[in-house]
């Protein structure tokens, strides 16, 4: 580990300790924290200096005459001669000390007079970070764009504004920009908070610059500052910011709610500060925001957007990070596989590389759960804090249909042109410049998927209604993407009168796509109707017939004639559908026979293994369930969520809790959080940990796409705990939420209601 050795005298200890605190123990060595009492001091000095990346002398009258500092200087001089140490930095903290007062061998070193510990720490950090800077990847196009626009514009502003998602790499990009284009270094950060933004900034600058001040003195200074006129306040702040410019450093001001007004524009005091910065020679200031400030054409500042990394760049960064920090070489294929889960979010690279170091690349590829949870957890909070109610529907539309032009969005969502700007400013939506279309920013996709899910029939009808006037009641012909949206919505909403106009434009593939979408969304009736339409156009379409029959089975409709037709077209499909029909009818032995026939004589897809496992589970042949599912999971690289869930459920029933947790670990990377929490709840319940079981069950039902079995499990746990009031409340909620699905005749629901009435001694209702 390369660190900075901080050579100093006891008289300068308070200043040097502040520098050490800024750097942290990982980056610096100081006697009072690293040296071990009772061990030869000379040996420790020698060891630490020889293992340091940079030797830092804090030069003052006292230190230059101190015996131990002299000893350290002698060791450092020999280390330089032997090329054991590469960098020497002299920090003058005594105004009376000049180059001439230093030993001759130091006079050609990097020498700086420094006013504050933060500036000193920034100088040291800039030397130490050369290793990390080599990992800056994937921003070539953004760098070129900055240079091209900045130097061709007439703004000449030294207020550089960078906006993007928190953690997306704004600082790294900004650091590279100021180094490459202006030969400057990024320095200390100051957060701009609250309504009195300049006062909070002044306080922080004062604390950094004036060491040793009493609280009463600081309070007095702040009070005096708050009474000044705006121009005078800005002048005071510039005096402190100028200290950074003297050392070719750029201070960073981070927006924490204090820079922008409610309209997203810079506040008056921030604009005045920017105005005075531009009038101050050699002073650059960095402004970091999570959203694009409105009025970005203002000549006072220059705005740059920092987008997510591309998938290729994410993979390259991961490969280099593993090599540099862990000496692990991973293949391009492996880095691309894991890079998909990084989702353009640089902090996830560190999580991935650490997991690869600890568990191996194969384990991380198979179970990248830490990355999924990390990215989702980060952006869940970001979305909660920033998305307004009126923006949710727009996000749901974009998330479901993919890249859409502004014209389409304007047709689908009123005022979307106003809403989209803010979402772009927040880096939640991105613009594809080539196609001029809008899509969800890659890092937030997982969080939005779980939050908003899929569109329902009412959503599709609403979209048809919005497009009706322009396309259904006129001769206007939509563009390709609008047509695609319109057809999907017409088919999914079952609005037949609109289909007549576009029937010449609708292809069988359009109908099939919409029908499969409905089937996967469990909209069985719409799926059945769409597959029926498709079969009228293509009566021998085996795939359409298969899912048409499956939809009818789900709806408990007669399928005898349809199955005879399938028997004539495909014995394999006939057997698998018969197995499915028997399974849904509760005839598990017959279902297992059909599925075993398919497995023995034909290609067995994942659902065959899953359904066959379900048959044996219902028949109580649990060892056979385990055998069947493990065979299927190996074929799918343990990525089929339905098999994993059943495998966990089976292991729980067998009291094989270690195996259950192993399956759940795999399930976390491929299934929704609600499903995983539900299964974890059942695990805790079987283990007898009902308190933890209830906690997981409550979290499961709170998820956006919760299911009725989540509620039933929670109600059962409440009853087991004797909390009958909560049990009744949960059962009532379940009935109201799933009434349209005929929950009142569901055996699981009825059994729980019966159990509740028995526990409340209402035997009449229990019967």
Helices and strands as residue ranges (DSSP letters): E 3-7, G 10-12, H 13-23, E 28-29, H 31-34, H 41-50, E 52-59, H 61-64, H 67-81, E 87-92, G 99-101, G 104-106, E 110-113, H 117-128, H 130-133, H 140-152, E 159-163, H 170-182, E 185-193, H 197-209, H 215-226, H 230-245, E 249-256, H 268-278, E 285-289, E 302-305, H 311-326, H 332-342, H 347-359, H 361-366, H 369-386, H 389-401, E 404-405, H 406-412, H 416-425, E 429-432, E 437-440, G 442-444, H 445-452, H 457-467, I 468-472, H 480-493, H 496-502, H 508-520, H 524-537, H 542-554, H 560-569, H 571-584, H 588-601, H 606-618, H 622-635, H 641-653, H 657-667, H 673-687, H 690-701, H 708-720, H 724-737, G 739-741, G 743-745, H 747-759, H 763-766
